[in-house]
Amino acid sequence: MSYDTGWFKSSRSSGGSNACVEVRLTDQAVDVRDSKVPEAGHIQVSHAAWRAFLNLLR
């Protein structure tokens, strides 16, 4: 069974802001895209790279 959360925004995204990204977690990687133009594509990073990014934000 494969894991895929589907696209979601951060729980910290405010309703009035249009400066959001969406994230999708899968077995293989983490996908990130601009929520305003999802058709423009996405970037894909490893789970380790995503964890390192989040740790830098904390």
Secondary structure, 3 states (H helix, E strand, C coil): CCCECCCEECCCCCCCCCCCEEEEEECCCEEEEECCCHHHCCEEECHHHHHHHHHHHC
